[in-house]
Amino acid sequence: MKKLVITMASATALAFAASCTQQLDKQISNGNNKMKAVQFRIARPTNNLDEVVKFYNQMLGMEIIGKFEDHLGYDGVMLGMPDKTYHLEFTQQAEKAPLPEPTKENLLVFYYDNEDDYKRANERLKNAGIGGVEPENPYWKDKSVTYEDPDGWRVVLFNGVYNP
């Protein structure tokens, strides 16, 4: 009898799992698994909030779309792309904390669909004394310029747009 109950429980569990899998397959085929979010934000801590904001706002031209001070021990600034669909948030603790070091492959890539805008962005950085750095990945050579922000995180200005 005990063996029969375990077998029935196993069969019920398998039937339930199969039913869930069929429902999931149906949702996927109907497109219900696609991302429905309408914005995204990348947040990163810094110990150089003023300098980082200056870099992304004044040097790259991102708009300050929000900020806060002393919110539970944090200051922060959000900077957005022109349509505010994508934005960056930089936060700084009142007590400076140790932060992770960036690698040469941590990249934030900005694509320019207008060559004159691309050239102006690079000129703005150059005129501010910010020079390009050698990209780690040779893919970025000859079609973009790589820079480092005040924390050493890499930013790529790409002459063209990404078309998958």
N, C-alpha and C positions, 0 to 999 in steps of 0.2 A: 504494500500500500504506500509506504514511504517513497519507494522508487517511482511509483506512478504519479504521486504529487509533484515530485521534483521534475519528472519528465513533462508533466502538464505545465508547470511553471516555466520551464525552459521553452516549451513550444509557444506559450503565451508571450514571453519576452521576445522571441524571434519574430512572431507575427506582428507585435507592436513595432519592433525595429524596422521590419519590412514596410509597414504602413508609413512610418515616419520618413523613411527613405523615399518612398513613392511620392509623398507630399512634397518633400524637399525637391525632388527631381521636377515635379510639376511647377513649383515656384521658380526654379532656375530657368526652365524652358519658357516661362511667361515673363522673364525679365525681372522677377521680384528680388533677385539677389544683387541688383545693381545699386551702387552708392546713390543715396537720395539726399545727402548733405548738400547745402548750397554755398557754404563758405568753408575755408579752413585756415587755421592759424598755426604757425610754427613758433613755439615758445622756447627761449633759451636764456639761461642765467648769464650774468656778466658782473664783473667788479669794476667796469668802466662805463657805466650807463651813459653819462653825458657824451663821452667820445664816440661810443657806438651809435647813439642817436644822431649825432652830428654827421657821422659817416653815411648812414643810410638815408637821412633826411636831406642834408645839404649837398653831399657828394653824389649820391645816387638819385636823389629827387623823390624818394618815397614820402608820402604825406603822413604827418602825425594824425592819427584818427582817434586816439584816446590815450589817456595816461592817468596814473594814480600815484599818490604819495602816502607813505606810512600806512599801507593797508596790511595790518597784521605783521608788521616788520618788513614789508617789501615796498619798493618803488618800482614802477614799471611804465613802459611806453609801448604803444602799438603803432606800427607804421604799415600803411597799406598801399597796394597797387592802385592805379587810377579808379578802377571800378569797385574797390574795397572788397572784392570777392576773396582775395588772398592777402593775408597780412602776417607780419612778424610781430612777436611780442618779446621784449627784452626786460628782464626783471633783475633787480639787485636787492640783496638783503641788507638791512641796516648794519648788521655785523658781517663784514666781508667773509665769504666762505671759500674754501678750496673748490676749484671747478675742474671739470674734465678738460684735458688738452685736445685741441682739434688735430685731426690728421690732415695730410695733404690731399686726401680724397674726400673730405667732408666739403661738399660744394653746394653753393646756392647759385643757380644759373638764371640769369636774366636774358631773355631772347628779345632782340630788336628787329622789328620788321621794316625799319627805315634806316638806311645806311648813314644818313646825316645825323639822326638821333644817336645812333651807335657811336659815331665819331665825336659828337658833342659830349656824350657821357664820359668817354675816355679822356678827352681834353680837360674836362672839369677835374677829374682825378689827377691827371698829370700836373695841371696848374696849381693844385693844392699840395704838390710834392709827394703824391702817392704813386709809386711806380708799380708796374706789373711784376709778377713773379713767374718763374718757370712752372708750368703745370706738371703735375706728377704723371698724368695720363697723356700720351702724345696725341690722342684724339682731339684735344682742345687747341693744339697749336695751329697757327695759320688761319683760324676762323674765329678766334676769340682772344680776349685778354683776361688773365687771371690776376686777381688782387687779393690782399689780405685785409680784413677789417681790423680795428684796434685790438681785438682779442686774438687775432691770428687765424680766424675762420676764413675760409676761402670763398671768394665771390667771383663768378665768371660772367663777363659781358660777352654775349655771343652775337655775332653779326649774321642774323637770319632767324628763322623760326623753326621749331621742331615740328615735323610732319611725320607722324608714325605711319 
